[in-house]
């Protein structure tokens, strides 16, 4: 086995959830990172973090800023988590930095090496890589929550909270209020905060945290986005920021309503980051050009023409509801088959009930993850919910897809339920199906 393969296997063996900042702070100290030399935009929220982060990084790149991007999880390759100006870290550099971290910790702090989690290791790797490559801005997506997330070590200039709904209740709390407190905890002194969280929850959370006097910008209050036209698989939108005298129309190539808010937050965050450093005319031109591109892998990504295959990373009730609502409003008359796989800690019953509004025809499969819920166990746990459904079980995503391809000739297909279902599906589709 190669050195690179050994390193990656070692990283994956560390995939456990251990909230806390003490280890990442020790790691930065070992590598003499006393001060982060690049400016950071930090993003938390339940859904839309990765989409918003990607759009911000592309806007900043379009404005000629050398921009790093850190996202979690990845879809196809671990390299996707760390990129600069849209280009993922190379296999060579990933191996170089991973090996460097391991060797130095083995020599100086062997116990810390043993305790370091996968996410902390990757976070550290991104910091060292971005420093060496001299990025000006870095956009960081939290892994889980915010307060105790390993990414919460930056003096962020801009913070974005996309939205709040129930998730990871065992770690973040069982109410939206408690979850909001965890996610809003990424906001640092002097940072500007952009959010689509409802005003009442936002205001009360900031007050509890003692951050109510910080500069915050709420969607539909301080900036807004309206739908001028929705047709097929795209939205024509209008962004407005009256205080900064910015209003313009732009297109995003997705029917997902949630991406309207995500794109607006990306515009606002990017403008606040670059305010005074770029003309409004140039900024608007870049936003229009960047957002018109279909840059969001796995977010309602459509393949095929006569037979559609839609891959979506929706993995909790809120994102599944958004997917279902979008499908119901599409002008697609053919029936759907859903390839569905989930992780064992997700609210799969609520997700399945929502998907039942589209079809009763399912293929259950197993995500590529150590936390995957076995598809047979999924069927058993759903109990009476599956009585009126046709359920086919396939062990892996490849078998599930080719079952649909061969047996479901008259139907369209949706693949959803987990990043760890969408990622393997994209590997297949990007080599065998036409992009729409």
N, C-alpha and C positions, 0 to 999 in steps of 0.2 A: 504494500500500500504506500502511496506517495506521501511526502511530508505534508502537502496541502490537505490530502484526504484525512490524514491522522489529526491534523489541527482542527478541521471542521468536525470530525467525529467527537473530539474532545469538547469542542464548544457545545455541540448538541447534547452531550451528556450532562451539561450544566443547566439545562432548561428546567428550572424550578422557580417558583415565585417566593422571593424573600424581600418584602418591602423594607426600605430603609436607605439612608444616605451615607451611613458611616463607612461602608466598604468603598463606594465610588470616591468619596473624599480621600480615603487612604490611598486609593489607586492613583489619583491625580497627584498626591503628594509624593509618592514613590517616583513618579515620572517628572517631578519638578514643574508641574503645571501650577504655577502660583496665580496666574492671571490669564483669563481667556482673551486672546488678542483679536478675535473676530466678534462682530456684533450678532446677536441671536434673536430670532423670532421663535417663540416657544408656543406650541399648540397642544391644547388638551380638549376633551369633550368625549361624548359617547360615540357619535357617528360623524363621518366627514373629515376627520383629522388628516388622513393621508391625502385625500383629494384637495383639501384646502392648502396643505403644505406644498403639494406638487405645483399647484397653480401659483402660489406665491413665489416659489423658487424659479419658475419659468418667467414670471413677470420681471423679477429682479435680474435674471440673466438677460432678458430682452432689453433691460435698461443699462446693460454693460457692467453689471456688478458680478464679480466672481462669487458664485453662490454655492454653498454646500447644502445638501439635503440629507436628513436622517429620518427614515421611516420604519415603522414596525406594524405588522410583520412583513416579510417579503412574499412575493407570489411564486416565483419560479426559482430564483437563485439568491443565495445569501448576500451576494454582492449588491443587489438592488437596494439594500438598506442604507448604503452610503454612496453618495454620488456628488459630483461637482459639475455644475452647468449641464445637467442632464445626462452625464456619462458616469455609469457605475464604476466603482473602484475595480481595477483589474485583478485577475486571479493572482498575478505576480505581487502586486502591492498588498492585497489582502493577506496573502501568505507571509509576506515580509513583516508586516505589522503584527499579525497574530503571533508569529514566532518570536518577534522581539519582546512582546509583552510577556509571553510565557517564560522566556529565558531569564529576563530581568527579575520577574517575580520569583522564579525558582531559586535564584541566587540570593535575593534580598528579603523576600517575604513569602516563603513557601506556604505558610498557613493561610495567608491572604489569598494566594493563588488557588488553594483548595476551596476556600469559601466563596470565591467570586462566581456570580451567576453568569449565564449566557448573555443576558441583556446588559449587565454591567461591563462585561468584557467588550461587547460590540460598541457600547457607548464610549468607553475609553479609546478604543481603536479609532472611532470616528473623530474624536477630539485631536488625537495625535496626527491623524492623516490631514485634517483640515488645517491644523497649525502649520505643518510642513508644506502644504500646497498653497499656503497664503490666501485662503478665502477671505473675502471682505464681510460677507454675511453668511450665516448658517441657519437653516430652518429645521427645527427639531420637533418631531412628533413624540409625545409621551407614549410609553408602552402601556401603562395601566394607571388610571387615577391621575395623580399629579404631585401631591404633597410628599409622598415617599418614593416617587419614581426616580430612577437613576438619572434621568435627564434634568431633574430639578436642582441643578448645581450651577446654573448660569445666571449672571446678572442681566437678564433678558431686557432688551430695549422695547420689544413689542410682545404682548401675550394675546393669544386668540383662544377663546373658549367657544367651540362650535355649537354645542347643545348639551342638554342633560337628560338622560333617561336611565332607567335601572339597568345595571350591569355589574358583574363581579361583586355581588352583594356581600359575599363572605369577607372581602377585603375592604370595600369602599363604604359599606353601610346599606341598609335596606330601604332607605327613603331617598327621594330626589334631593332633599335638603342636605342630607349627610353626604351624598355623592357630590353635590355642588361644592360643599366645603373642601372636599379633597381635591377637586379639579381646579377651583379658583385659587388654591394655595400656591400655584405656580407664579402668581403675580408678584413681581418684585417692586421695591420702592423706586419710583421714577418711571416705571414702565407705562406704556399706553396699552389699554386693553380693548380689544375688539371682540364683540360677542353677538350671537344670535339667541342666547338664552333669554327667556321671557323676562321682562323688566322687573316684575315683582320679586322673582327668585334671585335675579342678579343683584338687585339693590339690597335685599335682606342678607344675602351671602357676603357681599362686600362689607356691609356694616358689622356683621358678626366677626369677620376677619380683621376689622379695623382698617380696611382699605377703601372706605367709602369716599375719601377725598382724592383718590387717585384718578387720573384721566381715563375715563372709560367711554367707549363709543358703542351704542346699541343699535342694532339693525331696526329699521322702521321708526327710529327716533332721531339718530344722528346721521344716518345714511340709509339708503333704501334701494331695493331692486324691485321692479315691476315687470310683469310679463306682457310684452307688446304683441307677441305672436307665439303660439305653440302649434307646431305642425310636424306630425310624424316623429322623427327621432332628433329634433332639435328645438331649442328655445331661442327666441329673439327677445332680448331683455333690455331694460333701461336702468342704468345706474345713476343715482343722484346723491350728491353730497353738497348741499346748499351752502354750508359754512365755508367750504373751499371753492365754491363756484364751479363745480364739476358735474356735468350731466352729459351722458353719451349712451348710445345704443350699441349693443354688441351681441354676438351669437355664441352659444355653447352647444356643441353637438351631442346632446343627451336629452332624453325625455324626463329624466329624474328631476322632480321638483326640488329636492333637497340640494341639488347642485346649483340652483339659482342663488340660494343663500350662501353656499360655500364660495361661489365665484365672487359675490359681493364682498364677503369678508376678506377674500384674497386681495381684491382691489384696494379696499380700505387699509388693510395692514401694509400692503406694499407702498401705498402713497404716504402713509404716516412714517414709514421707514425712510423714504427718499425725499420727503418734503424739504424743499429749498435746494435740493441737489439736481433737480431735473425740471424742465418746463412742463406745464400741465398738458400742452399740446403733444409733446413727445410721449409723456406718460400714457395719455389716452390712446395714442396710436399703437403703442406697444401692447396695451391691454387688449385692444380689439384684435390684433394679429395673433397674440398668444392664445387667448381664450377660444378663438375659433377653431384652433387645432384640437383634434381628439387626443388629448395627452393622458387620459386616465385609464390605465390598464385595469381590467377587472371590475370597473364600475359601469354596470349596464353596457358591457361591451358586446356589440352585435356582430355576428358572423353569418354569412350566407345571404341569399336573396329569396329564392322560392321557399326554402326551408330555413327558418331562422334558428340560430342558437344564440342565446343570451347568457353571458357569464357575469355573475354579480357576486361581490364578496359579502353581501348582507349576511350577518351572523348573529343578530339579536332581534327581538320582536319589533323594535322601532324601525330598523333598516329593512326588515322583511315586509313590514306594513307599507313602507315607501315603495318597495319593489312591486308589491301586489297592486297598489293604487295606480302605479304607472302602467302596468300591464292592462288593467281594466279599462284604462282610458286610451289605449292604443287602438288604432283602426286595423286590427289583425283578426280575421275571421276564423282562421284555422285553430284547431284545438292545441292544447299544450301538454307536453310531458315534462315533469320536473325531476331532475336528478338532484337528490338531496342528501347531504351528509353533515353531521354536526359534531362538535366537541361535547364531552360528557357534562361539562359544567354550564352549558347554555340552557336557556329556557325554550327547549325544543318543542314542547307541547303548544305554547302560544304561537311559535313560528309555524308549526304545521297547521294549526287551525286557520291561520291567516292565509297560507298557501292554498288551503282547501277552497277558497273563494274563486280560484282560477281553474282548478282541475281536480279530478279524483284519481289521476293517473301518475304514479310515482315510481321512480327507481331509487331505492335507498342504497347508499354506498358508504365507504369508510374514508374519512379524511386522512391525509398523510401526516399524522401527528400521534405522539405518545398519549395525548389526551383524547383521542378519537373515541366516539361512542360506536360500538359495534352495530352494524345495521340491523342484525337480528334482535339485539337488545333494544334498539330504538323502536322497532315494530312492537315488541312486547310491552315496553313502557308506555307507548301511546294507547294501548288497550282498545277501548271501544271507538276511539277517534278514527281508527283505520277500517272499521267494519264495512263501510260503504265505498271504500277505495280499492283500487287495483294496485297492489304493492309487489314490485319485483325487487329482489335483492341481488346485488352484485358486489363482490368483495372489494373491488377497486374502481377508481374513476375511469380508467381506460376501458374496462369491461362494460361499465355502465354506459359510457358514451357509444361504444360500438354496438351495444344492444339496441340503443335508441336508433342509431344510424341505419341498422339493418332491418329492424322490426317496426319502426315508427315512421314510415315513409310519408304519411299524410299529415304528420303533426310537427309543430315547432317544439323547441326544447329550451328549458331554463335550467341552468346549473347554478346552485346557490347553497347557502347554509354555513359556509366557512371559507376563510382565506385558504385553508388547507384542502379544500375541494376545488376552488376557483383556480389556484395556481397550477396544479397538475392538468386541469382541463385546458388551460391556456397553452400549455406545452403541446398538447395534441392539436388543438384548433389552429394555432398559429402556423402549423406546418401542413394542415390538411384542408382548411376551410378558408374561403375568401372573406376578407374583412368587408364589412358594409361601408 
